[in-house]
Amino acid sequence: MPTIEFTASLARHTECPRATIDAATVGTLLGKYFERWPAARGYVLDDQGGIRKHVKVLVDGANLRDRAHLSDVLTITSKVFVFQALSGG
């Protein structure tokens, strides 16, 4: 089953432990994850259900392609990593 993991910087703000969840897409994975840990949702998703501007999601080491609908396909060995992107100068 796919695994999802969050950086320690997000864990300082809300409970978001590493989890293994049966899901075929990133959207399904996040939906099931947020059922267990609902407080983490607001740190990752915007009001329209897409990935927030300053959050980065990697699927098997590659950037998430569909940030709005979260339709990227997962395999049983997929690893999803969520972290806050840094900006500024």
N, C-alpha and C positions, 0 to 999 in steps of 0.2 A: 504494500500500500504506500501511496505517496506520503512523504514527510514534510512538515512545515516547521520552520524555525525563524525566530525573531532575534534581532540584535539585543544586546544588553541595554543599549540606550532606550529602546522602547520598553523593556521590562522594568526600567526605573519608574515609569509612569503608570503602568498597569500590568496586571498578571497576563502573561502571554507565553506559556511554556511550550516547549517543543512537543509536537504531536504527530502521530501517524493516523491518517484518516483515509477511508475508502472513498475515492472521488475520481472522476474521469476528466474534469476540467478544473481550472484554477477557481472559477466562480463557485462551483460545488464545494471544493475544498474549503474556501474561505467561509462560505455559508454554514457549513457544518462546524467549522472551527468557532465561529462567532456564536453559534448556539450554545457551545460549552463555555466560552469566555467572551460574553457580550461587551464588556467594557473595552476590549481591544479594537472593536469595530471602528469607533470614531477616530482612532489614530491611523487607520489604514485606508478606510473608504470615505469618499466625499458624500454629499447629500444625494447625489444621483446614483450611488452604488459603484462608482468607478474608483480607481486608485487615486489617492490624494496626490497633488502636484509634487510635494516634497517627500514622497515615499517611493522607494525603488523595490521592485520584485524581480528576483531571478528564478528561472525555472531551469533546472539542470545546468546552471552556470550561464544561461543566456537571458538577456532582458525580456521581460514580459512583453508580448507583441500587442495584445488587446487589452489596453488599460481601462477601457470603457465597459466592455461586456464580459471581460474575463473568460473568454472562450478558449484560451490556450489549452491544448490537450495534455493530459498527464499520463504517465505509464505507472505500472505498479512499483517501479523503482525511482520515480521522480523525487527530486529534492527541491523544495520551494523555500527561498530565503527572502525575508522581508526586512528592510532597513530604511532608516531615514536618510534621504539624499541631502548632502550639504550644498549650500549655495552661498554666494557672497563673494567678497573680494578682498 
